[in-house]
Amino acid sequence: MKSTFGKQNYQILIAGIALIILGYLLMIGGGSDDPNVFNPAIFDTQRITIAPMVCLLGFITVIVAIMWRPKTQKTDA
């Protein structure tokens, strides 16, 4: 039984999932222990700009992994 995905597809897929997890980990934090005290760390560049871009790159990578088709070599017949 032949699989639809090849080894390279799975490697790209794992890289995309790792990027998504990294993006969500970059969003963690910035909260305050006291709800009455404002903590400006929630509006950090890391959480507002970098983390969503890393997540988006991960989702694009997963789509590429699904769509990836290895090049086949033509044989002379």
Residue, then its C-alpha position, 0 to 999 in steps of 0.5 A: m500500500k503506497s502512502t500519499f505522503g512521502k518522507q519529505n512531506y512528513q518532514i515539512l509537516i513536522a517543521g510547520i507544526a513546530l513553527i506553529i507551536l513556537g509561535y504560540l509559545l512566543m505569545i505566552g506571558g505578559g499577564s499581571d498577578d494583580p488584576n487591578v494593575f496594568n502590565p504593558a508587557i502584553f503589548d510587547t513586539q514579540r507578542i503582537t508582531i513576531a508570534p503571529m508571523v511565526c504562526l502564519l509561517g507555520f500554517i503556510t508550511v503545513i499547506v506546502a507540506i500537504m501540496w508538495r509533490p516530488k518531481t518525477q524523473k522521465t524515463d525514455a521508453 
